[in-house]
């Protein structure tokens, strides 16, 4: 349901890295990251989690990615 938006955002913000993990195949990974529901989105900077979103909330996902992209642009200027 949210995959098309996720794909669109990954194309709109090529300076950000977008990854998809199959939690059914990588159960150890999902346990170590405490993933209780899908989709779960983690936002990382320099290897540290800076935010998290649980659920297919399209407006919130777009808002968070836009904010992160904007802050990354400010850091690089």
C-alpha positions as CSV (number, residue, x, y, z in Angstrom):
1,X,0.0,0.0,0.0
2,X,2.8,2.4,0.9
3,X,5.4,0.9,-1.5
4,X,4.6,3.2,-4.4
5,X,5.1,6.3,-2.3
6,X,8.3,4.9,-0.8
7,X,9.6,4.3,-4.3
8,X,8.6,7.7,-5.4
9,X,10.3,9.3,-2.5
10,X,13.5,7.3,-3.1
11,X,13.6,8.8,-6.6
12,X,12.8,12.3,-5.5
13,X,15.6,12.3,-2.9
14,X,18.6,10.5,-4.5
15,X,21.0,11.9,-1.8
16,X,19.2,9.7,0.8
17,X,19.6,5.9,1.0
18,X,16.4,3.9,1.0
19,X,16.5,0.2,2.0
20,X,13.8,-2.4,2.2
21,X,14.2,-5.4,4.5
22,X,12.1,-8.6,4.3
23,X,11.5,-9.2,8.0
24,X,10.1,-12.7,7.3
25,X,13.4,-13.7,5.8
26,X,15.6,-11.8,8.3
27,X,13.9,-12.6,11.6
28,X,17.1,-12.0,13.6
29,X,17.3,-8.5,12.1
30,X,13.7,-7.7,12.9
31,X,14.2,-8.9,16.5
32,X,17.4,-6.9,17.0
33,X,15.7,-3.7,15.7
34,X,12.6,-4.5,17.8
35,X,10.2,-4.5,14.8
36,X,6.8,-5.3,16.0
37,X,4.7,-4.2,13.0
38,X,5.1,-3.6,9.3
39,X,5.8,-1.3,7.8
40,X,8.3,0.2,10.2
41,X,10.5,3.0,8.9
42,X,13.8,3.8,10.6
43,X,15.6,7.1,9.9
44,X,19.4,7.0,10.5
45,X,22.1,9.5,10.3
46,X,25.8,8.5,10.7
47,X,24.7,5.1,11.8
48,X,22.5,6.4,14.6
49,X,18.7,6.2,14.7
50,X,17.2,9.7,14.6
51,X,13.6,8.9,14.1
52,X,11.1,6.0,13.6
53,X,7.7,5.6,12.1
54,X,5.4,2.6,12.5
55,X,2.6,2.1,10.1
56,X,1.6,3.1,6.6
57,X,1.0,6.7,7.4
58,X,1.7,8.3,4.0
59,X,1.6,12.0,5.1
60,X,3.8,11.4,8.1
61,X,6.4,9.4,6.0
62,X,6.5,12.2,3.4
63,X,6.9,14.8,6.2
64,X,9.7,12.9,7.9
65,X,11.7,12.2,4.8
66,X,11.3,15.8,3.6
67,X,12.5,17.1,6.9
68,X,15.5,14.8,6.9
69,X,16.4,15.7,3.3
70,X,16.1,19.4,4.1
71,X,18.4,19.0,7.2
72,X,20.9,17.0,5.2
73,X,21.0,19.8,2.6
74,X,21.6,22.4,5.3
75,X,24.4,20.3,6.8
76,X,26.1,20.1,3.4
77,X,26.0,23.8,2.6
